């Protein structure tokens, strides 16, 4: 709103997040990978550190941190 009023409507602000989301959506559609099903997925949380500490810190940003699995760092590297 401020940018619009200062420039008299001659300039707009582009959200990089919105543009990235549009590009990703386009790619998913083009490749036939877009899911139309409204199923709820599952999340898997893994840490090489203390699961309780991960859960404590992570709960500030995420929900559903009931299951946190501790794995050795080498297991994370080998999974890729």
PDB file with one MODEL, atoms N, CA, C and O in Angstrom:
MODEL        1
ATOM      1  N   UNK A   1       0.804  -1.190   0.000  1.00  0.00           N
ATOM      2  CA  UNK A   1       0.000   0.000   0.000  1.00  0.00           C
ATOM      3  C   UNK A   1       0.849   1.256   0.000  1.00  0.00           C
ATOM      4  O   UNK A   1       0.561   2.195  -0.743  1.00  0.00           O
ATOM      5  N   UNK A   2       1.885   1.291   0.816  1.00  0.00           N
ATOM      6  CA  UNK A   2       2.736   2.481   0.915  1.00  0.00           C
ATOM      7  C   UNK A   2       3.455   2.720  -0.400  1.00  0.00           C
ATOM      8  O   UNK A   2       3.493   3.849  -0.890  1.00  0.00           O
ATOM      9  N   UNK A   3       4.023   1.677  -0.974  1.00  0.00           N
ATOM     10  CA  UNK A   3       4.731   1.803  -2.247  1.00  0.00           C
ATOM     11  C   UNK A   3       3.789   2.318  -3.329  1.00  0.00           C
ATOM     12  O   UNK A   3       4.164   3.169  -4.135  1.00  0.00           O
ATOM     13  N   UNK A   4       2.584   1.807  -3.342  1.00  0.00           N
ATOM     14  CA  UNK A   4       1.590   2.227  -4.328  1.00  0.00           C
ATOM     15  C   UNK A   4       1.270   3.716  -4.168  1.00  0.00           C
ATOM     16  O   UNK A   4       1.197   4.445  -5.157  1.00  0.00           O
ATOM     17  N   UNK A   5       1.080   4.165  -2.930  1.00  0.00           N
ATOM     18  CA  UNK A   5       0.723   5.571  -2.723  1.00  0.00           C
ATOM     19  C   UNK A   5       1.900   6.506  -2.989  1.00  0.00           C
ATOM     20  O   UNK A   5       1.703   7.604  -3.509  1.00  0.00           O
ATOM     21  N   UNK A   6       3.106   6.098  -2.647  1.00  0.00           N
ATOM     22  CA  UNK A   6       4.291   6.931  -2.856  1.00  0.00           C
ATOM     23  C   UNK A   6       4.589   7.101  -4.344  1.00  0.00           C
ATOM     24  O   UNK A   6       4.978   8.184  -4.781  1.00  0.00           O
ATOM     25  N   UNK A   7       4.408   6.043  -5.116  1.00  0.00           N
ATOM     26  CA  UNK A   7       4.729   6.102  -6.548  1.00  0.00           C
ATOM     27  C   UNK A   7       3.516   6.456  -7.406  1.00  0.00           C
ATOM     28  O   UNK A   7       3.602   6.476  -8.634  1.00  0.00           O
ATOM     29  N   UNK A   8       2.405   6.729  -6.765  1.00  0.00           N
ATOM     30  CA  UNK A   8       1.206   7.060  -7.530  1.00  0.00           C
ATOM     31  C   UNK A   8       0.693   5.901  -8.362  1.00  0.00           C
ATOM     32  O   UNK A   8       0.049   6.115  -9.389  1.00  0.00           O
ATOM     33  N   UNK A   9       0.968   4.676  -7.934  1.00  0.00           N
ATOM     34  CA  UNK A   9       0.498   3.501  -8.650  1.00  0.00           C
ATOM     35  C   UNK A   9       1.338   3.114  -9.849  1.00  0.00           C
ATOM     36  O   UNK A   9       0.965   2.219 -10.607  1.00  0.00           O
ATOM     37  N   UNK A  10       2.478   3.784 -10.031  1.00  0.00           N
ATOM     38  CA  UNK A  10       3.329   3.495 -11.190  1.00  0.00           C
ATOM     39  C   UNK A  10       4.325   2.373 -10.928  1.00  0.00           C
ATOM     40  O   UNK A  10       5.037   1.946 -11.837  1.00  0.00           O
ATOM     41  N   UNK A  11       4.377   1.903  -9.704  1.00  0.00           N
ATOM     42  CA  UNK A  11       5.352   0.869  -9.372  1.00  0.00           C
ATOM     43  C   UNK A  11       4.679  -0.162  -8.473  1.00  0.00           C
ATOM     44  O   UNK A  11       3.860   0.181  -7.621  1.00  0.00           O
ATOM     45  N   UNK A  12       5.032  -1.422  -8.672  1.00  0.00           N
ATOM     46  CA  UNK A  12       4.485  -2.491  -7.842  1.00  0.00           C
ATOM     47  C   UNK A  12       5.584  -3.288  -7.188  1.00  0.00           C
ATOM     48  O   UNK A  12       6.748  -3.210  -7.583  1.00  0.00           O
ATOM     49  N   UNK A  13       5.216  -4.039  -6.207  1.00  0.00           N
ATOM     50  CA  UNK A  13       6.159  -4.880  -5.484  1.00  0.00           C
ATOM     51  C   UNK A  13       5.925  -6.327  -5.902  1.00  0.00           C
ATOM     52  O   UNK A  13       4.794  -6.812  -5.865  1.00  0.00           O
ATOM     53  N   UNK A  14       6.976  -7.006  -6.295  1.00  0.00           N
ATOM     54  CA  UNK A  14       6.883  -8.404  -6.720  1.00  0.00           C
ATOM     55  C   UNK A  14       7.322  -9.291  -5.565  1.00  0.00           C
ATOM     56  O   UNK A  14       8.412  -9.125  -5.018  1.00  0.00           O
ATOM     57  N   UNK A  15       6.469 -10.227  -5.204  1.00  0.00           N
ATOM     58  CA  UNK A  15       6.789 -11.174  -4.140  1.00  0.00           C
ATOM     59  C   UNK A  15       7.544 -12.352  -4.752  1.00  0.00           C
ATOM     60  O   UNK A  15       7.000 -13.075  -5.587  1.00  0.00           O
ATOM     61  N   UNK A  16       8.781 -12.544  -4.341  1.00  0.00           N
ATOM     62  CA  UNK A  16       9.559 -13.666  -4.877  1.00  0.00           C
ATOM     63  C   UNK A  16       8.923 -14.995  -4.468  1.00  0.00           C
ATOM     64  O   UNK A  16       8.999 -15.969  -5.217  1.00  0.00           O
ATOM     65  N   UNK A  17       8.299 -15.048  -3.293  1.00  0.00           N
ATOM     66  CA  UNK A  17       7.644 -16.282  -2.847  1.00  0.00           C
ATOM     67  C   UNK A  17       6.481 -16.638  -3.774  1.00  0.00           C
ATOM     68  O   UNK A  17       6.329 -17.795  -4.165  1.00  0.00           O
ATOM     69  N   UNK A  18       5.670 -15.652  -4.121  1.00  0.00           N
ATOM     70  CA  UNK A  18       4.533 -15.906  -5.016  1.00  0.00           C
ATOM     71  C   UNK A  18       5.004 -16.332  -6.399  1.00  0.00           C
ATOM     72  O   UNK A  18       4.444 -17.253  -6.994  1.00  0.00           O
ATOM     73  N   UNK A  19       6.018 -15.671  -6.906  1.00  0.00           N
ATOM     74  CA  UNK A  19       6.527 -16.004  -8.237  1.00  0.00           C
ATOM     75  C   UNK A  19       7.140 -17.398  -8.251  1.00  0.00           C
ATOM     76  O   UNK A  19       6.961 -18.144  -9.214  1.00  0.00           O
ATOM     77  N   UNK A  20       7.860 -17.755  -7.193  1.00  0.00           N
ATOM     78  CA  UNK A  20       8.440 -19.102  -7.116  1.00  0.00           C
ATOM     79  C   UNK A  20       7.328 -20.145  -7.051  1.00  0.00           C
ATOM     80  O   UNK A  20       7.417 -21.184  -7.704  1.00  0.00           O
ATOM     81  N   UNK A  21       6.283 -19.877  -6.270  1.00  0.00           N
ATOM     82  CA  UNK A  21       5.158 -20.816  -6.168  1.00  0.00           C
ATOM     83  C   UNK A  21       4.472 -20.992  -7.520  1.00  0.00           C
ATOM     84  O   UNK A  21       4.087 -22.105  -7.878  1.00  0.00           O
ATOM     85  N   UNK A  22       4.318 -19.910  -8.269  1.00  0.00           N
ATOM     86  CA  UNK A  22       3.704 -19.997  -9.608  1.00  0.00           C
ATOM     87  C   UNK A  22       4.566 -20.843 -10.544  1.00  0.00           C
ATOM     88  O   UNK A  22       4.052 -21.676 -11.290  1.00  0.00           O
ATOM     89  N   UNK A  23       5.880 -20.623 -10.497  1.00  0.00           N
ATOM     90  CA  UNK A  23       6.802 -21.393 -11.351  1.00  0.00           C
ATOM     91  C   UNK A  23       6.764 -22.884 -11.001  1.00  0.00           C
ATOM     92  O   UNK A  23       6.751 -23.736 -11.888  1.00  0.00           O
ATOM     93  N   UNK A  24       6.746 -23.185  -9.712  1.00  0.00           N
ATOM     94  CA  UNK A  24       6.698 -24.581  -9.280  1.00  0.00           C
ATOM     95  C   UNK A  24       5.384 -25.219  -9.707  1.00  0.00           C
ATOM     96  O   UNK A  24       5.375 -26.346 -10.201  1.00  0.00           O
ATOM     97  N   UNK A  25       4.271 -24.507  -9.522  1.00  0.00           N
ATOM     98  CA  UNK A  25       2.956 -25.005  -9.935  1.00  0.00           C
ATOM     99  C   UNK A  25       2.964 -25.320 -11.434  1.00  0.00           C
ATOM    100  O   UNK A  25       2.494 -26.376 -11.858  1.00  0.00           O
ATOM    101  N   UNK A  26       3.505 -24.389 -12.231  1.00  0.00           N
ATOM    102  CA  UNK A  26       3.571 -24.574 -13.685  1.00  0.00           C
ATOM    103  C   UNK A  26       4.360 -25.831 -14.033  1.00  0.00           C
ATOM    104  O   UNK A  26       3.923 -26.630 -14.861  1.00  0.00           O
ATOM    105  N   UNK A  27       5.518 -26.008 -13.408  1.00  0.00           N
ATOM    106  CA  UNK A  27       6.355 -27.179 -13.677  1.00  0.00           C
ATOM    107  C   UNK A  27       5.644 -28.472 -13.297  1.00  0.00           C
ATOM    108  O   UNK A  27       5.705 -29.457 -14.033  1.00  0.00           O
ATOM    109  N   UNK A  28       4.973 -28.470 -12.153  1.00  0.00           N
ATOM    110  CA  UNK A  28       4.247 -29.670 -11.730  1.00  0.00           C
ATOM    111  C   UNK A  28       3.142 -30.020 -12.709  1.00  0.00           C
ATOM    112  O   UNK A  28       2.940 -31.193 -13.026  1.00  0.00           O
ATOM    113  N   UNK A  29       2.423 -29.010 -13.193  1.00  0.00           N
ATOM    114  CA  UNK A  29       1.358 -29.245 -14.171  1.00  0.00           C
ATOM    115  C   UNK A  29       1.957 -29.772 -15.472  1.00  0.00           C
ATOM    116  O   UNK A  29       1.461 -30.751 -16.029  1.00  0.00           O
ATOM    117  N   UNK A  30       3.015 -29.132 -15.959  1.00  0.00           N
ATOM    118  CA  UNK A  30       3.651 -29.530 -17.217  1.00  0.00           C
ATOM    119  C   UNK A  30       4.159 -30.971 -17.174  1.00  0.00           C
ATOM    120  O   UNK A  30       4.098 -31.689 -18.172  1.00  0.00           O
ATOM    121  N   UNK A  31       4.657 -31.383 -16.020  1.00  0.00           N
ATOM    122  CA  UNK A  31       5.240 -32.725 -15.890  1.00  0.00           C
ATOM    123  C   UNK A  31       4.218 -33.768 -15.425  1.00  0.00           C
ATOM    124  O   UNK A  31       4.555 -34.939 -15.249  1.00  0.00           O
ATOM    125  N   UNK A  32       2.978 -33.337 -15.230  1.00  0.00           N
ATOM    126  CA  UNK A  32       1.936 -34.255 -14.783  1.00  0.00           C
ATOM    127  C   UNK A  32       2.133 -34.747 -13.362  1.00  0.00           C
ATOM    128  O   UNK A  32       1.732 -35.861 -13.026  1.00  0.00           O
ATOM    129  N   UNK A  33       2.748 -33.923 -12.528  1.00  0.00           N
ATOM    130  CA  UNK A  33       3.050 -34.324 -11.154  1.00  0.00           C
ATOM    131  C   UNK A  33       2.163 -33.658 -10.105  1.00  0.00           C
ATOM    132  O   UNK A  33       2.314 -33.917  -8.911  1.00  0.00           O
ATOM    133  N   UNK A  34       1.256 -32.815 -10.535  1.00  0.00           N
ATOM    134  CA  UNK A  34       0.405 -32.105  -9.593  1.00  0.00           C
ATOM    135  C   UNK A  34      -0.659 -33.043  -9.041  1.00  0.00           C
ATOM    136  O   UNK A  34      -1.406 -33.661  -9.800  1.00  0.00           O
ATOM    137  N   UNK A  35      -0.723 -33.145  -7.731  1.00  0.00           N
ATOM    138  CA  UNK A  35      -1.733 -34.001  -7.100  1.00  0.00           C
ATOM    139  C   UNK A  35      -3.007 -33.211  -6.890  1.00  0.00           C
ATOM    140  O   UNK A  35      -2.968 -32.098  -6.366  1.00  0.00           O
ATOM    141  N   UNK A  36      -4.110 -33.760  -7.283  1.00  0.00           N
ATOM    142  CA  UNK A  36      -5.416 -33.126  -7.090  1.00  0.00           C
ATOM    143  C   UNK A  36      -6.140 -33.671  -5.862  1.00  0.00           C
ATOM    144  O   UNK A  36      -7.140 -33.104  -5.422  1.00  0.00           O
ATOM    145  N   UNK A  37      -5.635 -34.766  -5.314  1.00  0.00           N
ATOM    146  CA  UNK A  37      -6.261 -35.398  -4.156  1.00  0.00           C
ATOM    147  C   UNK A  37      -5.983 -34.553  -2.925  1.00  0.00           C
ATOM    148  O   UNK A  37      -4.874 -34.046  -2.751  1.00  0.00           O
ATOM    149  N   UNK A  38      -6.967 -34.402  -2.086  1.00  0.00           N
ATOM    150  CA  UNK A  38      -6.821 -33.581  -0.885  1.00  0.00           C
ATOM    151  C   UNK A  38      -6.497 -34.426   0.355  1.00  0.00           C
ATOM    152  O   UNK A  38      -6.983 -34.146   1.451  1.00  0.00           O
ATOM    153  N   UNK A  39      -5.688 -35.442   0.169  1.00  0.00           N
ATOM    154  CA  UNK A  39      -5.292 -36.282   1.292  1.00  0.00           C
ATOM    155  C   UNK A  39      -4.255 -35.571   2.143  1.00  0.00           C
ATOM    156  O   UNK A  39      -3.455 -34.781   1.643  1.00  0.00           O
ATOM    157  N   UNK A  40      -4.281 -35.858   3.411  1.00  0.00           N
ATOM    158  CA  UNK A  40      -3.278 -35.303   4.309  1.00  0.00           C
ATOM    159  C   UNK A  40      -2.077 -36.240   4.287  1.00  0.00           C
ATOM    160  O   UNK A  40      -2.213 -37.447   4.489  1.00  0.00           O
ATOM    161  N   UNK A  41      -0.926 -35.685   4.045  1.00  0.00           N
ATOM    162  CA  UNK A  41       0.287 -36.491   4.006  1.00  0.00           C
ATOM    163  C   UNK A  41       0.849 -36.726   5.392  1.00  0.00           C
ATOM    164  O   UNK A  41       0.278 -36.291   6.392  1.00  0.00           O
ATOM    165  N   UNK A  42       1.949 -37.404   5.436  1.00  0.00           N
ATOM    166  CA  UNK A  42       2.626 -37.644   6.709  1.00  0.00           C
ATOM    167  C   UNK A  42       3.973 -36.944   6.673  1.00  0.00           C
ATOM    168  O   UNK A  42       4.546 -36.706   5.610  1.00  0.00           O
ATOM    169  N   UNK A  43       4.455 -36.626   7.847  1.00  0.00           N
ATOM    170  CA  UNK A  43       5.770 -35.986   7.955  1.00  0.00           C
ATOM    171  C   UNK A  43       6.663 -36.865   8.801  1.00  0.00           C
ATOM    172  O   UNK A  43       6.227 -37.491   9.767  1.00  0.00           O
ATOM    173  N   UNK A  44       7.909 -36.894   8.415  1.00  0.00           N
ATOM    174  CA  UNK A  44       8.901 -37.691   9.138  1.00  0.00           C
ATOM    175  C   UNK A  44      10.022 -36.757   9.566  1.00  0.00           C
ATOM    176  O   UNK A  44      10.671 -36.128   8.730  1.00  0.00           O
ATOM    177  N   UNK A  45      10.246 -36.671  10.866  1.00  0.00           N
ATOM    178  CA  UNK A  45      11.287 -35.798  11.399  1.00  0.00           C
ATOM    179  C   UNK A  45      12.443 -36.651  11.892  1.00  0.00           C
ATOM    180  O   UNK A  45      12.265 -37.576  12.684  1.00  0.00           O
ATOM    181  N   UNK A  46      13.640 -36.318  11.402  1.00  0.00           N
ATOM    182  CA  UNK A  46      14.837 -37.038  11.801  1.00  0.00           C
ATOM    183  C   UNK A  46      15.883 -36.028  12.244  1.00  0.00           C
ATOM    184  O   UNK A  46      15.977 -34.937  11.682  1.00  0.00           O
ATOM    185  N   UNK A  47      16.659 -36.387  13.240  1.00  0.00           N
ATOM    186  CA  UNK A  47      17.724 -35.526  13.722  1.00  0.00           C
ATOM    187  C   UNK A  47      18.924 -36.375  14.100  1.00  0.00           C
ATOM    188  O   UNK A  47      18.784 -37.520  14.531  1.00  0.00           O
ATOM    189  N   UNK A  48      20.102 -35.799  13.933  1.00  0.00           N
ATOM    190  CA  UNK A  48      21.310 -36.498  14.375  1.00  0.00           C
ATOM    191  C   UNK A  48      21.610 -36.139  15.832  1.00  0.00           C
ATOM    192  O   UNK A  48      22.483 -36.734  16.465  1.00  0.00           O
ATOM    193  N   UNK A  49      20.875 -35.161  16.345  1.00  0.00           N
ATOM    194  CA  UNK A  49      21.061 -34.728  17.731  1.00  0.00           C
ATOM    195  C   UNK A  49      20.019 -35.320  18.653  1.00  0.00           C
ATOM    196  O   UNK A  49      19.461 -36.386  18.390  1.00  0.00           O
ATOM    197  N   UNK A  50      19.771 -34.615  19.730  1.00  0.00           N
ATOM    198  CA  UNK A  50      18.833 -35.054  20.757  1.00  0.00           C
ATOM    199  C   UNK A  50      17.392 -34.822  20.289  1.00  0.00           C
ATOM    200  O   UNK A  50      17.015 -33.682  20.017  1.00  0.00           O
ATOM    201  N   UNK A  51      16.580 -35.881  20.192  1.00  0.00           N
ATOM    202  CA  UNK A  51      15.200 -35.727  19.729  1.00  0.00           C
ATOM    203  C   UNK A  51      14.359 -34.794  20.599  1.00  0.00           C
ATOM    204  O   UNK A  51      13.518 -34.054  20.089  1.00  0.00           O
ATOM    205  N   UNK A  52      14.590 -34.833  21.915  1.00  0.00           N
ATOM    206  CA  UNK A  52      13.821 -33.954  22.809  1.00  0.00           C
ATOM    207  C   UNK A  52      14.140 -32.477  22.549  1.00  0.00           C
ATOM    208  O   UNK A  52      13.244 -31.633  22.548  1.00  0.00           O
ATOM    209  N   UNK A  53      15.406 -32.179  22.332  1.00  0.00           N
ATOM    210  CA  UNK A  53      15.809 -30.804  22.045  1.00  0.00           C
ATOM    211  C   UNK A  53      15.240 -30.365  20.697  1.00  0.00           C
ATOM    212  O   UNK A  53      14.771 -29.236  20.554  1.00  0.00           O
ATOM    213  N   UNK A  54      15.283 -31.249  19.725  1.00  0.00           N
ATOM    214  CA  UNK A  54      14.709 -30.950  18.411  1.00  0.00           C
ATOM    215  C   UNK A  54      13.219 -30.652  18.553  1.00  0.00           C
ATOM    216  O   UNK A  54      12.714 -29.689  17.976  1.00  0.00           O
ATOM    217  N   UNK A  55      12.523 -31.483  19.323  1.00  0.00           N
ATOM    218  CA  UNK A  55      11.088 -31.318  19.532  1.00  0.00           C
ATOM    219  C   UNK A  55      10.788 -29.980  20.230  1.00  0.00           C
ATOM    220  O   UNK A  55       9.840 -29.281  19.872  1.00  0.00           O
ATOM    221  N   UNK A  56      11.606 -29.642  21.219  1.00  0.00           N
ATOM    222  CA  UNK A  56      11.403 -28.398  21.979  1.00  0.00           C
ATOM    223  C   UNK A  56      11.584 -27.171  21.084  1.00  0.00           C
ATOM    224  O   UNK A  56      10.740 -26.275  21.068  1.00  0.00           O
ATOM    225  N   UNK A  57      12.677 -27.140  20.353  1.00  0.00           N
ATOM    226  CA  UNK A  57      12.950 -25.995  19.474  1.00  0.00           C
ATOM    227  C   UNK A  57      11.997 -25.999  18.284  1.00  0.00           C
ATOM    228  O   UNK A  57      11.444 -24.959  17.925  1.00  0.00           O
ATOM    229  N   UNK A  58      11.807 -27.152  17.678  1.00  0.00           N
ATOM    230  CA  UNK A  58      10.958 -27.265  16.496  1.00  0.00           C
ATOM    231  C   UNK A  58       9.509 -26.912  16.756  1.00  0.00           C
ATOM    232  O   UNK A  58       8.828 -26.417  15.858  1.00  0.00           O
ATOM    233  N   UNK A  59       9.018 -27.155  17.968  1.00  0.00           N
ATOM    234  CA  UNK A  59       7.617 -26.867  18.276  1.00  0.00           C
ATOM    235  C   UNK A  59       7.319 -25.369  18.242  1.00  0.00           C
ATOM    236  O   UNK A  59       6.154 -24.973  18.217  1.00  0.00           O
ATOM    237  N   UNK A  60       8.339 -24.549  18.240  1.00  0.00           N
ATOM    238  CA  UNK A  60       8.143 -23.100  18.104  1.00  0.00           C
ATOM    239  C   UNK A  60       7.716 -22.731  16.682  1.00  0.00           C
ATOM    240  O   UNK A  60       7.095 -21.692  16.460  1.00  0.00           O
ATOM    241  N   UNK A  61       8.058 -23.601  15.720  1.00  0.00           N
ATOM    242  CA  UNK A  61       7.804 -23.309  14.315  1.00  0.00           C
ATOM    243  C   UNK A  61       6.867 -24.303  13.644  1.00  0.00           C
ATOM    244  O   UNK A  61       6.205 -23.967  12.662  1.00  0.00           O
ATOM    245  N   UNK A  62       6.804 -25.528  14.168  1.00  0.00           N
ATOM    246  CA  UNK A  62       6.069 -26.604  13.518  1.00  0.00           C
ATOM    247  C   UNK A  62       5.075 -27.235  14.475  1.00  0.00           C
ATOM    248  O   UNK A  62       5.229 -27.150  15.694  1.00  0.00           O
ATOM    249  N   UNK A  63       4.057 -27.866  13.918  1.00  0.00           N
ATOM    250  CA  UNK A  63       3.141 -28.664  14.721  1.00  0.00           C
ATOM    251  C   UNK A  63       3.329 -30.134  14.333  1.00  0.00           C
ATOM    252  O   UNK A  63       3.917 -30.438  13.295  1.00  0.00           O
ATOM    253  N   UNK A  64       2.834 -31.022  15.157  1.00  0.00           N
ATOM    254  CA  UNK A  64       2.911 -32.441  14.834  1.00  0.00           C
ATOM    255  C   UNK A  64       4.275 -33.046  15.019  1.00  0.00           C
ATOM    256  O   UNK A  64       4.666 -33.939  14.267  1.00  0.00           O
ATOM    257  N   UNK A  65       5.013 -32.573  16.014  1.00  0.00           N
ATOM    258  CA  UNK A  65       6.353 -33.109  16.269  1.00  0.00           C
ATOM    259  C   UNK A  65       6.313 -34.260  17.278  1.00  0.00           C
ATOM    260  O   UNK A  65       7.234 -34.420  18.079  1.00  0.00           O
ATOM    261  N   UNK A  66       5.256 -35.050  17.236  1.00  0.00           N
ATOM    262  CA  UNK A  66       5.122 -36.150  18.182  1.00  0.00           C
ATOM    263  C   UNK A  66       6.186 -37.211  17.948  1.00  0.00           C
ATOM    264  O   UNK A  66       6.712 -37.792  18.898  1.00  0.00           O
ATOM    265  N   UNK A  67       6.496 -37.459  16.699  1.00  0.00           N
ATOM    266  CA  UNK A  67       7.433 -38.524  16.376  1.00  0.00           C
ATOM    267  C   UNK A  67       8.714 -37.938  15.795  1.00  0.00           C
ATOM    268  O   UNK A  67       8.742 -37.522  14.636  1.00  0.00           O
ATOM    269  N   UNK A  68       9.764 -37.905  16.594  1.00  0.00           N
ATOM    270  CA  UNK A  68      11.079 -37.444  16.140  1.00  0.00           C
ATOM    271  C   UNK A  68      12.036 -38.610  16.324  1.00  0.00           C
ATOM    272  O   UNK A  68      12.132 -39.194  17.404  1.00  0.00           O
ATOM    273  N   UNK A  69      12.733 -38.934  15.259  1.00  0.00           N
ATOM    274  CA  UNK A  69      13.609 -40.099  15.237  1.00  0.00           C
ATOM    275  C   UNK A  69      15.064 -39.658  15.217  1.00  0.00           C
ATOM    276  O   UNK A  69      15.447 -38.798  14.424  1.00  0.00           O
ATOM    277  N   UNK A  70      15.868 -40.244  16.084  1.00  0.00           N
ATOM    278  CA  UNK A  70      17.295 -39.952  16.069  1.00  0.00           C
ATOM    279  C   UNK A  70      17.986 -40.949  15.154  1.00  0.00           C
ATOM    280  O   UNK A  70      17.793 -42.159  15.272  1.00  0.00           O
ATOM    281  N   UNK A  71      18.797 -40.424  14.237  1.00  0.00           N
ATOM    282  CA  UNK A  71      19.528 -41.273  13.305  1.00  0.00           C
ATOM    283  C   UNK A  71      20.983 -40.809  13.229  1.00  0.00           C
ATOM    284  O   UNK A  71      21.265 -39.619  13.368  1.00  0.00           O
ATOM    285  N   UNK A  72      21.896 -41.736  13.011  1.00  0.00           N
ATOM    286  CA  UNK A  72      23.303 -41.341  12.855  1.00  0.00           C
ATOM    287  C   UNK A  72      23.483 -40.507  11.574  1.00  0.00           C
ATOM    288  O   UNK A  72      22.763 -40.700  10.594  1.00  0.00           O
ATOM    289  N   UNK A  73      24.421 -39.608  11.597  1.00  0.00           N
ATOM    290  CA  UNK A  73      24.679 -38.742  10.446  1.00  0.00           C
ATOM    291  C   UNK A  73      24.949 -39.569   9.192  1.00  0.00           C
ATOM    292  O   UNK A  73      24.464 -39.213   8.118  1.00  0.00           O
ATOM    293  N   UNK A  74      25.692 -40.643   9.291  1.00  0.00           N
ATOM    294  CA  UNK A  74      25.992 -41.475   8.121  1.00  0.00           C
ATOM    295  C   UNK A  74      24.730 -42.069   7.514  1.00  0.00           C
ATOM    296  O   UNK A  74      24.662 -42.259   6.300  1.00  0.00           O
ATOM    297  N   UNK A  75      23.738 -42.364   8.332  1.00  0.00           N
ATOM    298  CA  UNK A  75      22.492 -42.892   7.808  1.00  0.00           C
ATOM    299  C   UNK A  75      21.773 -41.833   6.973  1.00  0.00           C
ATOM    300  O   UNK A  75      21.140 -42.160   5.969  1.00  0.00           O
ATOM    301  N   UNK A  76      21.867 -40.561   7.384  1.00  0.00           N
ATOM    302  CA  UNK A  76      21.247 -39.476   6.625  1.00  0.00           C
ATOM    303  C   UNK A  76      21.944 -39.292   5.276  1.00  0.00           C
ATOM    304  O   UNK A  76      21.286 -39.058   4.263  1.00  0.00           O
ATOM    305  N   UNK A  77      23.250 -39.397   5.262  1.00  0.00           N
ATOM    306  CA  UNK A  77      24.023 -39.238   4.028  1.00  0.00           C
ATOM    307  C   UNK A  77      23.731 -40.392   3.080  1.00  0.00           C
ATOM    308  O   UNK A  77      23.548 -40.174   1.882  1.00  0.00           O
ATOM    309  N   UNK A  78      23.686 -41.602   3.590  1.00  0.00           N
ATOM    310  CA  UNK A  78      23.455 -42.787   2.752  1.00  0.00           C
ATOM    311  C   UNK A  78      22.041 -42.831   2.205  1.00  0.00           C
ATOM    312  O   UNK A  78      21.806 -43.466   1.177  1.00  0.00           O
ATOM    313  N   UNK A  79      21.078 -42.169   2.870  1.00  0.00           N
ATOM    314  CA  UNK A  79      19.692 -42.197   2.408  1.00  0.00           C
ATOM    315  C   UNK A  79      19.518 -41.373   1.138  1.00  0.00           C
ATOM    316  O   UNK A  79      18.579 -41.605   0.377  1.00  0.00           O
ATOM    317  N   UNK A  80      20.391 -40.434   0.904  1.00  0.00           N
ATOM    318  CA  UNK A  80      20.282 -39.578  -0.285  1.00  0.00           C
ATOM    319  C   UNK A  80      20.794 -40.351  -1.437  1.00  0.00           C
ATOM    320  O   UNK A  80      20.809 -39.849  -2.561  1.00  0.00           O
TER     321      UNK A  80
ENDMDL
END
